[in-house]
Amino acid sequence: MEIGQNTETLAPDLLASAPGDDLPPAEQTKKKRGRPPGSRKKLIAEGEKRLARPRNTTHHMASNGHGVTTTPSTEFDDEHLAYTLAEEKLSPFSSLLRNILRHDRSEIARIARELDVAENTIYRWMNGSSEPRPLHLKNLPDVLPEHRNSLFYAIRQTFPESPDTPTITIPEVSKDIYCQVLEQVYTIEEPETRFWHVSQTLFEYALAHLDSDKQGLAITYAALMPPGPNGIHSLRESIMRGNEPWPPSFESKVFLGSNTLAGAAASMQRIQFWDITEESRLLVEVDEHEASACATPVMRGGSIAGVLIVSSAQPGFFRDPMAAKAVEEFARLLATALSDKKFYSYQYLNLRPMPALPRQRAYIAENYVGRILTYVRKFAISRSEAELRVCQELEAEFEEQWHESLNKLNTKK
């Protein structure tokens, strides 16, 4: 509408007396302060309707009854929606930005200033009603360097087609970790103690190096089970460390057979990858929370001791060649701490399939410790001897369970 038109004709409701107009002036002022008219639920509903509009919809101007035009959506609306919309209505980018900024107005002002945008633009990114320009997507990780990797993941998930979508870059492995590991290898005499110290040092470094923003990572060393009459049938998780959503460590250590990524890495004698976005490429048993994984054999000379597995809660994590290179370096460092008797010739490998990992964890948690204690008392042997015997029995039981499940499946067909 044009300014100067007959507002009485166009918007008579705007000229009607508002509740409280008959109060004294001081009281009228008090009534007009605070939250805009309308309930909290109504405001959120209106905001969601606005978000559902086509992206290029024009917001028409409306008269306020005094010859001035205003837009129906205010800065307050965008700020309010940024903190009240349900999580499931937000993209990964908007959700992460909201969690980073929360209600820190000074930080929002700083980011807006550095990106040369209005503060209200940041709120619109947070509530999803507006998308950042490619240049802003490119520069935002530099403005929030402590959240760089988190932003890389969220931007890549939300704007995969953007030409300026940043890519994750894992830095090179520091020479300091080499010095720490080699010092422990040279100074700690007892083999088991040496391996424990090296693995703890290495795993702690690996988690910080690969998952500095704690997006979810687990690192596991699975050692080969001792060979039986028919060779080595599986690997068993030995040491594990993780960031959420994984626990700090697993007590119920499972057996990894030929149907796992670790089994494939051992059998093929080279690094193997799995990604949820390329599931048909390599069918393997997947543990909880895994969206991508990398496994590389721990070797020395022509022999193998086990496999180092790194699992990420983020898809596509190992597309960065620096991430894969780091895992291979960690595997080599771990090999320096193992005694010679832990390595076996590849000729011994005869890996068999094992049951699903959650099923194994549940069974082991219920039976493992009790059986060890029973064997210690019954056979008057050490705990380590009892543990080895229990592990060998469990491996045989799991192998049999897998064959039984396969037979049942074939019978149903």
PAMI-589976 format. One record per residue (C-alpha): residue number from 0; residue in three letters; z, x, y. Coordinates in nm, 3 decimals, always signed. Last residue first. Layout:
<atoms>
ATOM NUM ALA Z X Y
...
</atoms>
This chain:
<atoms>
ATOM 412 LYS +0.312 +1.433 -7.085
ATOM 411 LYS +0.675 +1.348 -7.143
ATOM 410 THR +0.689 +1.598 -7.431
ATOM 409 ASN +0.545 +1.875 -7.209
ATOM 408 LEU +0.821 +1.818 -6.952
ATOM 407 LYS +1.089 +1.819 -7.218
ATOM 406 ASN +0.950 +2.145 -7.361
ATOM 405 LEU +0.951 +2.306 -7.016
ATOM 404 SER +1.310 +2.203 -6.955
ATOM 403 GLU +1.412 +2.347 -7.291
ATOM 402 HIS +1.230 +2.672 -7.213
ATOM 401 TRP +1.411 +2.701 -6.879
ATOM 400 GLN +1.745 +2.633 -7.042
ATOM 399 GLU +1.682 +2.909 -7.298
ATOM 398 GLU +1.615 +3.164 -7.026
ATOM 397 PHE +1.925 +3.045 -6.845
ATOM 396 GLU +2.137 +3.092 -7.157
ATOM 395 ALA +1.999 +3.442 -7.222
ATOM 394 GLU +2.069 +3.548 -6.862
ATOM 393 LEU +2.415 +3.393 -6.883
ATOM 392 GLU +2.496 +3.594 -7.196
ATOM 391 GLN +2.382 +3.919 -7.037
ATOM 390 CYS +2.582 +3.843 -6.724
ATOM 389 VAL +2.895 +3.762 -6.928
ATOM 388 ARG +2.870 +4.093 -7.115
ATOM 387 LEU +2.823 +4.291 -6.794
ATOM 386 GLU +3.120 +4.117 -6.633
ATOM 385 ALA +3.343 +4.188 -6.933
ATOM 384 GLU +3.258 +4.558 -6.917
ATOM 383 SER +3.326 +4.564 -6.541
ATOM 382 ARG +3.655 +4.378 -6.592
ATOM 381 SER +3.774 +4.630 -6.849
ATOM 380 ILE +3.808 +4.538 -7.217
ATOM 379 ALA +4.093 +4.392 -7.422
ATOM 378 PHE +3.855 +4.163 -7.617
ATOM 377 LYS +4.029 +3.829 -7.559
ATOM 376 ARG +4.208 +3.909 -7.234
ATOM 375 VAL +3.912 +4.068 -7.052
ATOM 374 TYR +3.675 +3.816 -7.212
ATOM 373 THR +3.875 +3.518 -7.079
ATOM 372 LEU +3.887 +3.670 -6.731
ATOM 371 ILE +3.509 +3.714 -6.731
ATOM 370 ARG +3.453 +3.360 -6.858
ATOM 369 GLY +3.668 +3.211 -6.584
ATOM 368 VAL +3.488 +3.406 -6.312
ATOM 367 TYR +3.140 +3.287 -6.415
ATOM 366 ASN +3.182 +2.925 -6.519
ATOM 365 GLU +3.183 +2.682 -6.223
ATOM 364 ALA +3.023 +2.899 -5.957
ATOM 363 ILE +2.768 +3.019 -6.213
ATOM 362 TYR +2.658 +2.665 -6.300
ATOM 361 ALA +2.623 +2.556 -5.937
ATOM 360 ARG +2.438 +2.872 -5.840
ATOM 359 GLN +2.199 +2.842 -6.136
ATOM 358 ARG +2.107 +2.483 -6.052
ATOM 357 PRO +2.048 +2.577 -5.689
ATOM 356 LEU +1.819 +2.865 -5.803
ATOM 355 ALA +1.592 +2.663 -6.029
ATOM 354 PRO +1.584 +2.789 -6.388
ATOM 353 MET +1.448 +3.134 -6.489
ATOM 352 PRO +1.100 +3.248 -6.594
ATOM 351 ARG +1.076 +3.571 -6.797
ATOM 350 LEU +1.025 +3.931 -6.686
ATOM 349 ASN +0.908 +4.190 -6.938
ATOM 348 LEU +0.954 +4.510 -6.739
ATOM 347 TYR +1.044 +4.809 -6.959
ATOM 346 GLN +0.709 +4.982 -6.898
ATOM 345 TYR +0.791 +4.990 -6.527
ATOM 344 SER +1.030 +5.277 -6.606
ATOM 343 TYR +1.389 +5.214 -6.515
ATOM 342 PHE +1.614 +5.323 -6.225
ATOM 341 LYS +1.989 +5.260 -6.208
ATOM 340 LYS +2.059 +5.575 -6.415
ATOM 339 ASP +1.930 +5.793 -6.132
ATOM 338 SER +2.208 +5.690 -5.893
ATOM 337 LEU +2.128 +5.462 -5.602
ATOM 336 ALA +2.192 +5.562 -5.238
ATOM 335 THR +1.844 +5.702 -5.167
ATOM 334 ALA +1.684 +5.379 -5.294
ATOM 333 LEU +1.848 +5.182 -5.012
ATOM 332 LEU +1.666 +5.396 -4.754
ATOM 331 ARG +1.333 +5.330 -4.923
ATOM 330 ALA +1.398 +4.954 -4.933
ATOM 329 PHE +1.497 +4.954 -4.564
ATOM 328 GLU +1.168 +5.124 -4.478
ATOM 327 GLU +0.972 +4.862 -4.671
ATOM 326 VAL +1.157 +4.583 -4.488
ATOM 325 ALA +1.080 +4.746 -4.151
ATOM 324 LYS +0.707 +4.766 -4.231
ATOM 323 ALA +0.703 +4.395 -4.315
ATOM 322 ALA +0.862 +4.309 -3.980
ATOM 321 MET +0.630 +4.547 -3.793
ATOM 320 PRO +0.327 +4.375 -3.950
ATOM 319 ASP +0.420 +4.052 -3.768
ATOM 318 ARG +0.294 +3.783 -4.000
ATOM 317 PHE +0.632 +3.822 -4.164
ATOM 316 PHE +0.803 +3.552 -3.958
ATOM 315 GLY +0.531 +3.292 -4.014
ATOM 314 PRO +0.777 +3.013 -4.083
ATOM 313 GLN +1.131 +3.063 -3.949
ATOM 312 ALA +1.440 +3.030 -4.171
ATOM 311 SER +1.373 +3.386 -4.284
ATOM 310 SER +1.429 +3.553 -4.621
ATOM 309 VAL +1.438 +3.930 -4.683
ATOM 308 ILE +1.429 +4.044 -5.045
ATOM 307 LEU +1.486 +4.402 -5.166
ATOM 306 VAL +1.385 +4.447 -5.529
ATOM 305 GLY +1.537 +4.642 -5.816
ATOM 304 ALA +1.580 +4.987 -5.968
ATOM 303 ILE +1.215 +5.087 -6.022
ATOM 302 SER +1.065 +5.407 -6.165
ATOM 301 GLY +0.753 +5.617 -6.100
ATOM 300 GLY +0.912 +5.827 -5.827
ATOM 299 ARG +1.191 +5.627 -5.672
ATOM 298 MET +1.146 +5.257 -5.621
ATOM 297 VAL +1.310 +4.956 -5.457
ATOM 296 PRO +1.039 +4.693 -5.493
ATOM 295 THR +0.945 +4.481 -5.188
ATOM 294 ALA +1.010 +4.114 -5.120
ATOM 293 CYS +0.922 +3.914 -4.807
ATOM 292 ALA +1.013 +3.557 -4.727
ATOM 291 SER +0.914 +3.256 -4.519
ATOM 290 ALA +1.059 +2.909 -4.460
ATOM 289 GLU +1.370 +2.966 -4.673
ATOM 288 HIS +1.669 +2.738 -4.601
ATOM 287 GLU +1.757 +2.691 -4.972
ATOM 286 ASP +1.587 +2.925 -5.219
ATOM 285 VAL +1.222 +2.900 -5.319
ATOM 284 GLU +1.092 +2.940 -5.675
ATOM 283 VAL +0.741 +3.077 -5.642
ATOM 282 LEU +0.386 +2.946 -5.612
ATOM 281 LEU +0.177 +3.202 -5.423
ATOM 280 ARG -0.114 +3.098 -5.201
ATOM 279 SER -0.051 +2.723 -5.231
ATOM 278 GLU +0.252 +2.744 -5.004
ATOM 277 GLU +0.066 +2.889 -4.707
ATOM 276 THR +0.261 +2.719 -4.427
ATOM 275 ILE +0.584 +2.765 -4.622
ATOM 274 ASP +0.529 +3.139 -4.628
ATOM 273 TRP +0.563 +3.384 -4.917
ATOM 272 PHE +0.503 +3.757 -4.910
ATOM 271 GLN +0.488 +4.037 -5.169
ATOM 270 ILE +0.535 +4.415 -5.141
ATOM 269 ARG +0.410 +4.624 -5.431
ATOM 268 GLN +0.483 +4.709 -5.795
ATOM 267 MET +0.299 +4.401 -5.925
ATOM 266 SER +0.577 +4.318 -6.172
ATOM 265 ALA +0.860 +4.400 -5.932
ATOM 264 ALA +0.707 +4.219 -5.635
ATOM 263 ALA +0.623 +3.914 -5.850
ATOM 262 GLY +0.978 +3.898 -5.985
ATOM 261 ALA +1.120 +3.920 -5.634
ATOM 260 LEU +0.893 +3.636 -5.523
ATOM 259 THR +1.028 +3.422 -5.806
ATOM 258 ASN +0.874 +3.271 -6.121
ATOM 257 SER +0.897 +3.598 -6.316
ATOM 256 GLY +1.274 +3.583 -6.307
ATOM 255 LEU +1.551 +3.606 -6.050
ATOM 254 PHE +1.903 +3.561 -6.186
ATOM 253 VAL +2.163 +3.416 -5.949
ATOM 252 LYS +2.468 +3.554 -5.769
ATOM 251 SER +2.730 +3.288 -5.710
ATOM 250 GLU +2.948 +3.477 -5.461
ATOM 249 PHE +2.684 +3.468 -5.190
ATOM 248 SER +2.745 +3.639 -4.855
ATOM 247 PRO +2.766 +3.565 -4.481
ATOM 246 PRO +2.646 +3.210 -4.559
ATOM 245 TRP +2.286 +3.119 -4.481
ATOM 244 PRO +2.213 +2.880 -4.194
ATOM 243 GLU +2.334 +3.102 -4.037
ATOM 242 ASN +2.306 +3.479 -4.064
ATOM 241 GLY +2.302 +3.650 -4.402
ATOM 240 ARG +2.420 +3.930 -4.627
ATOM 239 MET +2.355 +3.967 -4.999
ATOM 238 ILE +2.441 +4.228 -5.260
ATOM 237 SER +2.369 +4.224 -5.634
ATOM 236 GLU +2.134 +3.936 -5.703
ATOM 235 ARG +2.020 +3.966 -6.063
ATOM 234 LEU +1.679 +4.074 -6.186
ATOM 233 SER +1.520 +3.936 -6.499
ATOM 232 HIS +1.385 +3.987 -6.852
ATOM 231 ILE +1.398 +4.366 -6.893
ATOM 230 GLY +1.265 +4.482 -7.231
ATOM 229 ASN +1.238 +4.305 -7.564
ATOM 228 PRO +1.533 +4.478 -7.736
ATOM 227 GLY +1.736 +4.447 -7.415
ATOM 226 PRO +1.689 +4.623 -7.083
ATOM 225 PRO +1.973 +4.630 -6.827
ATOM 224 MET +1.925 +4.365 -6.555
ATOM 223 LEU +1.720 +4.489 -6.263
ATOM 222 ALA +1.902 +4.479 -5.930
ATOM 221 ALA +1.847 +4.215 -5.661
ATOM 220 TYR +1.921 +4.330 -5.306
ATOM 219 THR +1.938 +4.046 -5.059
ATOM 218 ILE +1.876 +4.004 -4.687
ATOM 217 ALA +1.917 +3.665 -4.522
ATOM 216 LEU +1.785 +3.551 -4.185
ATOM 215 GLY +1.837 +3.254 -3.953
ATOM 214 GLN +1.743 +3.233 -3.585
ATOM 213 LYS +2.026 +3.471 -3.501
ATOM 212 ASP +1.872 +3.601 -3.178
ATOM 211 SER +1.880 +3.964 -3.299
ATOM 210 ASP +1.728 +3.864 -3.632
ATOM 209 LEU +1.522 +4.160 -3.757
ATOM 208 HIS +1.721 +4.448 -3.608
ATOM 207 ALA +2.065 +4.283 -3.610
ATOM 206 LEU +2.022 +4.166 -3.970
ATOM 205 ALA +1.876 +4.502 -4.076
ATOM 204 TYR +2.162 +4.699 -3.916
ATOM 203 GLU +2.427 +4.501 -4.104
ATOM 202 PHE +2.224 +4.532 -4.423
ATOM 201 LEU +2.193 +4.910 -4.389
ATOM 200 THR +2.559 +4.979 -4.320
ATOM 199 GLN +2.675 +4.746 -4.597
ATOM 198 SER +2.417 +4.883 -4.842
ATOM 197 VAL +2.511 +5.243 -4.764
ATOM 196 HIS +2.883 +5.181 -4.810
ATOM 195 TRP +2.838 +4.995 -5.140
ATOM 194 PHE +2.592 +5.250 -5.276
ATOM 193 ARG +2.828 +5.538 -5.207
ATOM 192 THR +3.125 +5.358 -5.359
ATOM 191 GLU +2.927 +5.289 -5.677
ATOM 190 PRO +2.799 +5.648 -5.699
ATOM 189 GLU +3.130 +5.836 -5.629
ATOM 188 GLU +3.049 +6.141 -5.415
ATOM 187 ILE +3.025 +6.008 -5.060
ATOM 186 THR +2.920 +6.290 -4.821
ATOM 185 TYR +2.545 +6.336 -4.876
ATOM 184 VAL +2.454 +5.970 -4.924
ATOM 183 GLN +2.680 +5.865 -4.636
ATOM 182 GLU +2.516 +6.118 -4.402
ATOM 181 LEU +2.173 +6.009 -4.516
ATOM 180 VAL +2.251 +5.646 -4.436
ATOM 179 GLN +2.383 +5.717 -4.086
ATOM 178 CYS +2.097 +5.954 -3.998
ATOM 177 TYR +1.832 +5.708 -4.115
ATOM 176 ILE +2.004 +5.432 -3.917
ATOM 175 ASP +1.986 +5.651 -3.606
ATOM 174 LYS +1.610 +5.704 -3.651
ATOM 173 SER +1.566 +5.349 -3.528
ATOM 172 VAL +1.338 +5.110 -3.715
ATOM 171 GLU +1.048 +5.018 -3.490
ATOM 170 PRO +1.076 +4.705 -3.280
ATOM 169 ILE +0.986 +4.359 -3.415
ATOM 168 THR +0.732 +4.183 -3.195
ATOM 167 ILE +0.710 +3.807 -3.199
ATOM 166 THR +0.396 +3.667 -3.041
ATOM 165 PRO +0.371 +3.495 -2.704
ATOM 164 THR +0.156 +3.182 -2.661
ATOM 163 ASP -0.092 +3.273 -2.389
ATOM 162 PRO -0.398 +3.114 -2.553
ATOM 161 SER -0.200 +2.790 -2.614
ATOM 160 GLU -0.302 +2.632 -2.943
ATOM 159 PRO +0.035 +2.673 -3.116
ATOM 158 PHE +0.225 +2.506 -2.829
ATOM 157 THR +0.541 +2.360 -2.987
ATOM 156 GLN +0.591 +2.594 -3.284
ATOM 155 ARG +0.473 +2.907 -3.099
ATOM 154 ILE +0.687 +2.821 -2.799
ATOM 153 ALA +0.994 +2.764 -3.016
ATOM 152 TYR +0.953 +3.088 -3.213
ATOM 151 PHE +0.884 +3.307 -2.907
ATOM 150 LEU +1.169 +3.137 -2.722
ATOM 149 SER +1.415 +3.230 -2.995
ATOM 148 ASN +1.277 +3.586 -2.997
ATOM 147 ARG +1.329 +3.629 -2.620
ATOM 146 HIS +1.669 +3.463 -2.585
ATOM 145 GLU +1.844 +3.764 -2.427
ATOM 144 PRO +1.528 +3.830 -2.225
ATOM 143 LEU +1.540 +3.496 -2.037
ATOM 142 VAL +1.300 +3.563 -1.746
ATOM 141 ASP +1.086 +3.784 -1.970
ATOM 140 PRO +1.073 +3.510 -2.234
ATOM 139 LEU +0.957 +3.265 -1.960
ATOM 138 ASN +0.657 +3.472 -1.846
ATOM 137 LYS +0.397 +3.373 -2.108
ATOM 136 LEU +0.502 +3.010 -2.120
ATOM 135 HIS +0.490 +3.003 -1.739
ATOM 134 LEU +0.135 +3.143 -1.740
ATOM 133 PRO +0.028 +2.887 -2.000
ATOM 132 ARG +0.149 +2.601 -1.776
ATOM 131 PRO +0.472 +2.442 -1.884
ATOM 130 GLU +0.460 +2.089 -2.031
ATOM 129 SER +0.606 +1.784 -1.857
ATOM 128 SER +0.799 +1.478 -1.974
ATOM 127 GLY +0.968 +1.682 -2.250
ATOM 126 ASN +1.326 +1.639 -2.131
ATOM 125 MET +1.385 +2.014 -2.090
ATOM 124 TRP +1.041 +2.082 -1.946
ATOM 123 ARG +1.103 +1.801 -1.697
ATOM 122 TYR +1.437 +1.956 -1.604
ATOM 121 ILE +1.264 +2.288 -1.538
ATOM 120 THR +1.011 +2.111 -1.316
ATOM 119 ASN +1.298 +1.954 -1.119
ATOM 118 GLU +1.405 +2.306 -1.024
ATOM 117 ALA +1.069 +2.350 -0.855
ATOM 116 VAL +0.846 +2.634 -0.973
ATOM 115 ASP +0.803 +2.998 -0.870
ATOM 114 LEU +0.884 +3.138 -1.217
ATOM 113 GLU +1.160 +3.360 -1.075
ATOM 112 ARG +1.292 +3.084 -0.845
ATOM 111 ALA +1.287 +2.818 -1.117
ATOM 110 ILE +1.469 +3.055 -1.352
ATOM 109 ARG +1.736 +3.129 -1.090
ATOM 108 ALA +1.784 +2.762 -1.001
ATOM 107 ILE +1.824 +2.673 -1.368
ATOM 106 GLU +2.082 +2.951 -1.401
ATOM 105 SER +2.276 +2.819 -1.100
ATOM 104 ARG +2.254 +2.466 -1.239
ATOM 103 ASP +2.417 +2.558 -1.571
ATOM 102 HIS +2.440 +2.219 -1.739
ATOM 101 ARG +2.294 +2.323 -2.076
ATOM 100 LEU +2.055 +2.610 -2.005
ATOM 99 ILE +2.011 +2.757 -2.352
ATOM 98 ASN +2.058 +2.435 -2.549
ATOM 97 ARG +1.822 +2.247 -2.319
ATOM 96 LEU +1.560 +2.521 -2.344
ATOM 95 LEU +1.588 +2.514 -2.723
ATOM 94 SER +1.543 +2.137 -2.743
ATOM 93 SER +1.250 +2.140 -2.502
ATOM 92 PHE +1.070 +2.413 -2.700
ATOM 91 PRO +1.142 +2.263 -3.043
ATOM 90 SER +1.002 +1.931 -2.914
ATOM 89 LEU +1.244 +1.656 -2.816
ATOM 88 LYS +1.279 +1.301 -2.944
ATOM 87 GLU +1.481 +1.415 -3.247
ATOM 86 GLU +1.745 +1.564 -3.018
ATOM 85 ALA +1.820 +1.231 -2.852
ATOM 84 LEU +1.759 +1.214 -2.477
ATOM 83 THR +2.078 +1.248 -2.272
ATOM 82 TYR +2.076 +1.599 -2.124
ATOM 81 ALA +1.724 +1.636 -1.987
ATOM 80 LEU +1.717 +1.262 -1.924
ATOM 79 HIS +1.984 +1.298 -1.655
ATOM 78 GLU +1.804 +1.586 -1.487
ATOM 77 ASP +1.477 +1.394 -1.490
ATOM 76 ASP +1.636 +1.074 -1.354
ATOM 75 PHE +1.830 +1.263 -1.086
ATOM 74 GLU +1.509 +1.419 -0.963
ATOM 73 THR +1.381 +1.070 -0.900
ATOM 72 SER +1.123 +0.854 -1.077
ATOM 71 PRO +0.997 +0.542 -0.890
ATOM 70 THR +0.832 +0.751 -0.619
ATOM 69 THR +0.914 +0.664 -0.257
ATOM 68 THR +0.720 +0.518 +0.035
ATOM 67 VAL +0.860 +0.460 +0.385
ATOM 66 GLY +0.803 +0.156 +0.611
ATOM 65 HIS +1.160 +0.034 +0.577
ATOM 64 GLY +1.130 -0.197 +0.275
ATOM 63 ASN +1.141 +0.082 +0.016
ATOM 62 SER +0.768 +0.060 -0.043
ATOM 61 ALA +0.632 +0.174 -0.379
ATOM 60 MET +0.415 +0.474 -0.470
ATOM 59 HIS +0.218 +0.481 -0.793
ATOM 58 HIS +0.293 +0.742 -1.064
ATOM 57 THR -0.045 +0.848 -1.198
ATOM 56 THR -0.087 +0.865 -1.578
ATOM 55 ASN -0.226 +1.204 -1.689
ATOM 54 ARG +0.008 +1.255 -1.990
ATOM 53 PRO -0.036 +0.902 -2.122
ATOM 52 ARG +0.295 +0.713 -2.100
ATOM 51 ALA +0.555 +0.759 -2.376
ATOM 50 LEU +0.772 +0.985 -2.160
ATOM 49 ARG +0.798 +0.706 -1.902
ATOM 48 LYS +0.909 +0.462 -2.167
ATOM 47 GLU +1.172 +0.714 -2.278
ATOM 46 GLY +1.294 +0.743 -1.921
ATOM 45 GLU +1.323 +0.365 -1.887
ATOM 44 ALA +1.528 +0.353 -2.207
ATOM 43 ILE +1.751 +0.637 -2.084
ATOM 42 LEU +1.812 +0.459 -1.754
ATOM 41 LYS +1.883 +0.128 -1.928
ATOM 40 LYS +2.137 +0.294 -2.156
ATOM 39 ARG +2.318 +0.451 -1.859
ATOM 38 SER +2.334 +0.115 -1.678
ATOM 37 GLY +2.139 +0.034 -1.368
ATOM 36 PRO +2.169 +0.119 -1.001
ATOM 35 PRO +2.162 +0.492 -0.912
ATOM 34 ARG +2.487 +0.681 -0.991
ATOM 33 GLY +2.710 +0.783 -0.698
ATOM 32 ARG +2.720 +0.654 -0.340
ATOM 31 LYS +2.600 +0.316 -0.215
ATOM 30 LYS +2.934 +0.138 -0.268
ATOM 29 LYS +3.123 +0.389 -0.053
ATOM 28 THR +2.884 +0.344 +0.234
ATOM 27 GLN +2.924 -0.034 +0.220
ATOM 26 GLU +3.303 +0.007 +0.225
ATOM 25 ALA +3.286 +0.204 +0.549
ATOM 24 PRO +3.045 -0.051 +0.701
ATOM 23 PRO +3.276 -0.351 +0.627
ATOM 22 LEU +3.160 -0.565 +0.333
ATOM 21 ASP +2.897 -0.842 +0.366
ATOM 20 ASP +2.624 -0.613 +0.240
ATOM 19 GLY +2.822 -0.562 -0.085
ATOM 18 PRO +2.562 -0.703 -0.321
ATOM 17 ALA +2.218 -0.655 -0.163
ATOM 16 SER +2.080 -0.903 +0.087
ATOM 15 ALA +1.715 -0.971 +0.028
ATOM 14 LEU +1.460 -0.747 +0.198
ATOM 13 LEU +1.359 -0.564 -0.122
ATOM 12 ASP +1.311 -0.896 -0.297
ATOM 11 PRO +1.061 -0.998 -0.030
ATOM 10 ALA +0.826 -0.714 -0.133
ATOM 9 LEU +0.467 -0.779 -0.029
ATOM 8 THR +0.507 -1.066 +0.214
ATOM 7 GLU +0.818 -0.939 +0.387
ATOM 6 THR +0.669 -0.591 +0.379
ATOM 5 ASN +0.390 -0.697 +0.615
ATOM 4 GLN +0.180 -0.381 +0.618
ATOM 3 GLY +0.280 -0.095 +0.846
ATOM 2 ILE +0.248 +0.180 +0.587
ATOM 1 GLU -0.044 +0.111 +0.358
ATOM 0 MET +0.000 +0.000 +0.000
</atoms>
